[in-house]
Each structure stands twice: as structure tokens, then as C-alpha cells.
């Protein structure tokens, strides 16, 4: 006789290992996505685009772009000269144009007097000094014998206008420095002359006073 096999209580099935899904951590926004970066990009985007399109236009239309640049530079140069009377970069700039009330302020007479002294031109000095208001004006012949290149060993290396000032009585005071060199058997030396001029801008400029402020050797 067959007997059925004994039955055992069914054990609960082992739960399958459930795959644990990792928690999704929120990604940090990239540097370009932050509010501050967006604002910066919004500000910089228009000029960058403009530069890009301008570069593209210049590359595709070289002759037209060159013409526009030339016209722009010419306009700026003419405007600067009309307003200041000076060319860019000091080209053709006259330091003796004192720019007083639209004129030279008597600077032309100062320049003519200094050049006449340098060249030893006594006649021109006498003519320019005819308008002086000084009680004892300097003697042109004596000035030439002491400071001209013609009758001395001096060499006028450089003339520089140090300063110009318009007084309340419409006269103009100016200081002019002259850089000198001297030739001699013992070698060359250098020195400086400092002149003070008072001019009247009216009537094309007149010389009123001339004073030698300083005449000294340069420090060795």
C-alpha cells in the first residue's frame, strides 16, 4: 500500500532583492545658468554681436570700410584744428601761439625777437623794441654781443615756452627758456637763459617789457 509523502508547511518565498534606486540629487546649475551670469551675458551679448557683424562687414566690404575710416579720421582732424588750432600729435604746432582771444597774444613778436637775438640781427631787434614801455630798454647791440650765436661761442639748442598768463589789464606775461651750448678749446659747456616778456595782444601784438630773469650754467 502506498502512502502519500508527508507534506511540510510551505515556507514563505524569500523576497527578491529589490533594486534600490539611488536618490536623485538635484544638479547644481552651471556657472552660465546662474542669475548673475545671465545678467552679465545679457549685457555683453549686444556689443559682442555688434563687433562680430562689424568685423564681418569689414571683411566683406574692405574698400567701403577703408573709405569710412578715412572720412572719420579726416573729419576728426579738421574739427580738432578748427577748435584748438593744432594738428594731432603736435604736427605743425607753434608754441608761440599763445591762443589769447583767438590770436597769438603777441607770441609772434616774442618769437621774432628771440630769433633776431639768436641770429644777431640788430636792426630787427631795434624795430621790435620800438614799442617797449620800459624806462631803460635793453640795448640791441649789447644783447647781440652777449647772447647771439653770431658774435659769441653760444649755440641755441632749444627754445621752449614755459608758461603764458593773461593779466586783468589784457596784457600777457610769458616765460621762455633757451637751452644753450658753448664751444671752447677746453670742451663744450651748456647753460640756460630764462626770459620774461610782457605783450599786448591788440594791434597784432606788441612788445611792452623784456627782462632776462636768469642766465646760468647747467649743473655738471
C-alpha positions in Angstrom: 0.0 0.0 0.0 1.3 3.3 -1.0 1.3 6.1 1.4 1.4 9.7 0.4 4.5 11.5 1.1 4.2 13.8 4.1 3.6 17.4 3.3 5.5 20.1 5.0 4.3 23.5 5.6 5.2 25.8 2.8 7.9 28.2 3.7 7.4 31.8 2.6 9.4 32.6 -0.5 12.3 34.8 0.0 11.6 38.2 -1.3 13.6 39.1 -4.2 16.1 41.7 -3.5 14.5 44.8 -4.7 16.9 47.1 -6.7 17.3 50.2 -4.6 17.2 53.2 -6.8 19.6 55.9 -5.7 18.0 59.2 -4.8 18.2 61.7 -7.5 20.3 64.6 -6.2 19.5 67.9 -7.9 22.3 69.0 -10.1 23.8 72.4 -9.4 23.2 75.0 -12.1 26.1 75.6 -14.3 28.1 78.8 -14.0 26.5 80.2 -17.1 23.0 79.5 -15.8 23.2 81.4 -12.6 21.2 84.7 -12.4 24.3 86.8 -12.2 25.9 85.1 -15.2 22.6 85.6 -17.1 22.6 89.3 -16.4 26.3 89.6 -17.5 25.6 87.7 -20.7 22.5 89.8 -21.4 24.7 92.9 -21.1 27.6 91.7 -23.1 25.7 89.9 -25.9 24.6 93.0 -27.9 28.1 94.7 -28.1 29.7 91.3 -28.9 27.2 90.7 -31.7 27.7 94.3 -33.0 31.5 93.7 -33.1 31.0 90.4 -34.9 28.7 91.9 -37.5 31.0 94.9 -37.9 34.0 92.6 -38.4 32.0 90.6 -41.0 31.0 93.7 -42.8 34.6 95.0 -42.9 35.9 91.6 -44.2 33.3 91.5 -46.9 33.5 95.2 -47.9 37.1 96.2 -47.4 37.2 99.2 -49.7 34.0 100.7 -48.3 35.2 100.2 -44.8 38.6 101.9 -45.6 36.8 104.8 -47.1 34.6 105.2 -44.0 37.7 105.1 -41.7 39.5 107.7 -43.8 36.5 110.1 -43.8 36.1 109.7 -40.0 39.8 110.5 -39.3 39.7 113.4 -41.7 36.6 114.8 -40.0 38.1 114.4 -36.5 41.4 116.1 -37.6 39.6 119.1 -39.2 37.3 119.5 -36.2 40.3 119.4 -33.8 42.2 122.0 -35.8 39.1 124.3 -36.0 38.6 124.2 -32.3 42.2 124.3 -31.0 44.3 125.5 -34.0 46.6 122.5 -33.5 47.1 119.4 -35.6 47.0 115.9 -34.0 50.3 114.7 -32.4 51.7 118.2 -32.2 52.2 118.4 -36.0 52.9 121.9 -37.1 52.2 123.2 -33.6 53.5 126.7 -32.9 54.4 127.0 -29.2 54.5 130.8 -29.7 50.8 130.9 -30.5 49.5 131.8 -27.0 45.8 131.4 -28.1 44.6 134.6 -26.4 41.2 135.7 -27.7 41.6 133.7 -30.8 45.0 135.2 -31.6 48.6 134.6 -30.8 48.6 137.0 -27.9 51.8 138.7 -29.0 53.6 135.4 -29.2 54.7 136.1 -32.8 56.6 139.2 -31.6 58.3 137.2 -28.9 59.4 134.6 -31.4 60.7 137.2 -33.8 62.6 139.0 -31.1 64.3 135.7 -29.9 65.2 134.6 -33.4 66.6 138.1 -34.2 68.7 137.9 -31.0 69.9 134.4 -31.9 70.9 135.5 -35.4 72.5 138.8 -34.3 70.0 140.9 -36.2 70.4 144.3 -34.5 68.1 146.1 -36.9 65.2 143.8 -36.3 65.7 144.0 -32.6 65.5 147.8 -32.7 62.3 147.7 -34.7 60.6 145.2 -32.4 61.7 147.1 -29.3 60.2 150.4 -30.5 57.0 149.6 -28.7 58.6 148.9 -25.3 57.3 150.8 -22.3 60.4 150.3 -20.2 62.3 153.3 -18.7 65.6 151.7 -19.8 65.1 149.2 -22.6 67.9 146.8 -23.3 70.4 147.9 -25.9 70.1 145.6 -29.0 73.8 145.9 -29.9 74.8 144.9 -26.4 72.4 142.0 -26.3 73.8 140.7 -29.6 77.4 140.9 -28.3 76.5 138.9 -25.2 73.9 136.3 -26.3 73.8 135.8 -30.1 75.3 132.9 -32.0 76.9 135.4 -34.5 79.2 137.2 -32.0 79.7 134.6 -29.3 80.5 130.9 -28.9 77.0 130.2 -27.8 74.8 127.7 -29.6 71.0 128.0 -29.2 69.9 124.4 -29.0 66.2 124.7 -28.0 63.6 127.3 -27.2 60.7 126.4 -25.0 57.7 128.4 -23.9 57.3 127.5 -20.2 54.1 129.4 -19.4 51.7 132.1 -20.5 49.3 134.1 -18.4 46.8 136.8 -19.3 46.5 139.6 -16.8 43.4 141.6 -15.9 44.6 144.6 -17.9 44.6 142.4 -21.1 48.4 142.2 -21.1 50.1 138.8 -21.5 53.1 137.6 -19.5 55.1 134.7 -20.8 58.3 132.9 -19.7 60.6 131.4 -22.3 63.6 129.2 -21.6 66.5 128.9 -24.0 68.8 125.8 -23.8 72.4 126.9 -24.7 75.6 125.2 -25.5 79.1 126.8 -25.7 82.1 125.9 -27.8 85.6 126.4 -26.5 89.1 124.9 -26.5 88.5 123.3 -23.1 85.4 121.4 -24.3 81.7 122.2 -24.5 79.5 123.5 -21.8 75.8 124.1 -21.5 73.5 126.6 -19.8 70.1 128.2 -19.8 68.6 131.6 -20.3 65.1 132.5 -18.9 63.3 135.5 -20.5 60.2 137.2 -19.3 58.1 139.0 -21.9 55.0 141.2 -21.5 53.0 141.7 -24.6 49.8 143.4 -25.7 47.6 141.2 -27.9 45.9 144.1 -29.7 47.1 145.5 -33.0 48.7 142.2 -34.0 50.7 142.0 -30.7 53.1 144.5 -29.2 56.2 144.0 -27.0 55.9 146.1 -23.8 58.6 144.7 -21.4 61.6 142.3 -21.8 63.5 141.0 -18.8 66.3 138.5 -18.6 65.4 136.5 -15.5 68.3 134.1 -15.3 71.4 133.2 -17.2 73.3 130.3 -15.7 75.4 127.2 -16.4 73.8 123.8 -16.3 74.7 121.5 -13.4 77.5 119.2 -14.3 
